Amino acid sequence: MSTISLTVRHISARAVVLRLKRPIVARIATIAEWPIVLVDLLTEEGIVGRSYLEPYIVRSMRYLVPALNDFGAMLRGRRVAPVELFDAARKSLHFVGYEGLSMIAASGLDMAAWDALAKAANLPLCVLLGGSVGPVKSYNSNGLWLKEPAALADEAMELRDEGGFTGLKLRLGRERASDDIASLDAVRNALGENIQLMVDFNQGLDFAEALQRCHMIDDYGLAWIEEPIVYDNLDGSAKLASQLRTPIQLGENFYGPREMHKAIQKNASDLVMPDFMRIGGVTGWLRAAAIAGAAGIPVSTHLYPEIAAHMMRVTETAHWLEWQDWIHPILKAPYQLSDGQLHIPDVPGIGLEWDEHAVERHLV
C-alpha cells in the first residue's frame, strides 16, 4: 500500500437543517428539525475528506461551525495525520474543557481527516484500518417514538420492511407505566417473536421510576434497556444492571474513551454504544473499542451509520449498528440495505458525497 502525504489547506463547515420524516418524540424532548454540520477538509493535494456532525440542537451549530473554521486556520499547512490533528484540536480548546462542544468539533475534524487519509491510500476506511468491505448487522432506529400503541404496531411493520430488519428500537417513558407496557405489547404482537426489540428510555426516568419500570419489562426478552436514567449516574446504572436480567445499554453520551473506562470499571452497563461525535471520531472509537474488547463487552453504534459500518468491521466485540436515514436527503449515494444488513460500498474513504443541490436548499 502506498499513500501520498496530504497537507491541510482549509476546513469548510456548513450548517444544514432537515425535516425528519418521523419526528423524535421522547420524554425529554421533541425534535422535528434535524441539524447537520457538513465538514469538508480540503488538502493542498486536491483530496477532500468529508464527515458530518448531528448535534441535536439547531442553535448549537452557531458554536460548532466557527470552532471547525478555527481548526482550519490553526492547522493550515499541517500534515494530515488524524491522531495528531485530533490531539492538536483538543489541546487548542483545553481551557474550555475536553468534553461537550470541544469534543464534538474535534470529532468532526478527526472523521474528515481519516476519510482523506483513506482516499489518499485509495482504500475504503475499513480496509485502511485492517479490515475488509462487507455487510454489517443493523437494526432500524428510524421511528417507534412515543405514539399510541395502535400507530406503533403499523409503524413497526413498516420499519421492519424498510430493509428486512431483524431488530428494531422502541422508545419508552410515557407518563404512565401501563401505557409503555401497552406499547411494548402492541409492537411485539405485530412483529412476532423473530424480531429483536431494543427499548430506550432516553434518560427520562429517575432512579425509583427506573427500578420499577425496568423490572416490569424484565421478562419481555428484550435485547437491551437503554439509558433508563440520566447518562452520568453511573452508580445508579450499576445498581440497575446488577438487579436485572435484561442487559443495560449505555454509551452514546460517553465523552471520550476514559468515560467508557469509568463506566466499565463501575459495571454500569452490560453493553456499550459510543456516539462518534462524543467518543472522539475514528481515533476515539478505536481507543474505546479496545477498552471494550479487553473487557469482553459487546459494542454497538449510535447514529452515523456510514462511518459506523466501517468501524464495526474492525471492532473486536462488534454487536449491532444503529441505522437511520436522516441524512439521506443530502447524500448522493446512501449506503444500501438488504436482509437487515448495511453494505459498505467498495470505494475509497468513508464513501460520503454531498448532493450539493440538496445541500443548497437546506443551508441555514
C-alpha positions, 0 to 999 in steps of 0.5 A, spaced: 500 500 500 502 506 498 499 513 500 501 520 498 502 525 504 496 530 504 497 537 507 491 541 510 489 547 506 482 549 509 476 546 513 469 548 510 463 547 515 456 548 513 450 548 517 444 544 514 437 543 517 432 537 515 425 535 516 425 528 519 420 524 516 418 521 523 419 526 528 423 524 535 418 524 540 421 522 547 420 524 554 425 529 554 424 532 548 421 533 541 425 534 535 422 535 528 428 539 525 434 535 524 441 539 524 447 537 520 454 540 520 457 538 513 465 538 514 469 538 508 477 538 509 480 540 503 488 538 502 493 542 498 493 535 494 486 536 491 483 530 496 477 532 500 475 528 506 468 529 508 464 527 515 458 530 518 456 532 525 448 531 528 448 535 534 441 535 536 440 542 537 439 547 531 442 553 535 448 549 537 451 549 530 452 557 531 458 554 536 460 548 532 461 551 525 466 557 527 470 552 532 471 547 525 473 554 521 478 555 527 481 548 526 482 550 519 486 556 520 490 553 526 492 547 522 493 550 515 499 547 512 499 541 517 500 534 515 494 530 515 495 525 520 488 524 524 491 522 531 495 528 531 490 533 528 485 530 533 490 531 539 492 538 536 484 540 536 483 538 543 489 541 546 487 548 542 480 548 546 483 545 553 481 551 557 474 550 555 474 543 557 475 536 553 468 534 553 461 537 550 462 542 544 470 541 544 469 534 543 464 534 538 468 539 533 474 535 534 470 529 532 468 532 526 475 534 524 478 527 526 472 523 521 474 528 515 481 527 516 481 519 516 476 519 510 482 523 506 487 519 509 483 513 506 482 516 499 489 518 499 491 510 500 485 509 495 482 504 500 475 504 503 476 506 511 475 499 513 480 496 509 485 502 511 484 500 518 485 492 517 479 490 515 475 488 509 468 491 505 462 487 507 455 487 510 454 489 517 448 487 522 443 493 523 437 494 526 432 500 524 432 506 529 428 510 524 421 511 528 417 507 534 417 514 538 412 515 543 405 514 539 399 510 541 400 503 541 395 502 535 400 507 530 406 503 533 404 496 531 403 499 523 409 503 524 413 497 526 411 493 520 413 498 516 420 499 519 421 492 519 420 492 511 424 498 510 430 493 509 428 486 512 430 488 519 431 483 524 431 488 530 428 494 531 428 500 537 422 502 541 422 508 545 419 508 552 417 513 558 410 515 557 407 518 563 404 512 565 407 505 566 401 501 563 401 505 557 409 503 555 407 496 557 401 497 552 406 499 547 411 494 548 405 489 547 402 492 541 409 492 537 411 485 539 404 482 537 405 485 530 412 483 529 412 476 532 417 473 536 423 473 530 424 480 531 429 483 536 426 489 540 431 494 543 427 499 548 430 506 550 428 510 555 432 516 553 434 518 560 427 520 562 426 516 568 429 517 575 432 512 579 425 509 583 421 510 576 427 506 573 427 500 578 420 499 577 419 500 570 425 496 568 423 490 572 416 490 569 419 489 562 424 484 565 421 478 562 419 481 555 426 478 552 428 484 550 435 485 547 437 491 551 434 497 556 437 503 554 439 509 558 433 508 563 436 514 567 440 520 566 447 518 562 452 520 568 449 516 574 453 511 573 452 508 580 445 508 579 446 504 572 450 499 576 445 498 581 440 497 575 444 492 571 446 488 577 438 487 579 436 485 572 436 480 567 435 484 561 442 487 559 443 495 560 445 499 554 449 505 555 454 509 551 452 514 546 453 520 551 460 517 553 465 523 552 471 520 550 474 513 551 476 514 559 468 515 560 467 508 557 473 506 562 469 509 568 463 506 566 466 499 565 470 499 571 463 501 575 459 495 571 454 500 569 452 497 563 452 490 560 453 493 553 456 499 550 454 504 544 459 510 543 456 516 539 462 518 534 461 525 535 462 524 543 467 518 543 472 522 539 471 520 531 475 514 528 481 515 533 476 515 539 472 509 537 478 505 536 481 507 543 474 505 546 473 499 542 479 496 545 477 498 552 471 494 550 474 488 547 479 487 553 473 487 557 469 482 553 463 487 552 459 487 546 459 494 542 454 497 538 453 504 534 449 510 535 447 514 529 452 515 523 451 509 520 456 510 514 462 511 518 459 506 523 459 500 518 466 501 517 468 501 524 464 495 526 468 491 521 474 492 525 471 492 532 473 486 536 466 485 540 462 488 534 454 487 536 449 491 532 449 498 528 444 503 529 441 505 522 437 511 520 436 515 514 436 522 516 441 524 512 439 521 506 436 527 503 443 530 502 447 524 500 448 522 493 449 515 494 446 512 501 449 506 503 444 500 501 440 495 505 438 488 504 436 482 509 437 487 515 444 488 513 448 495 511 453 494 505 459 498 505 460 500 498 467 498 495 470 505 494 475 509 497 474 513 504 468 513 508 464 513 501 460 520 503 458 525 497 454 531 498 448 532 493 450 539 493 443 541 490 440 538 496 445 541 500 443 548 497 436 548 499 437 546 506 443 551 508 441 555 514 
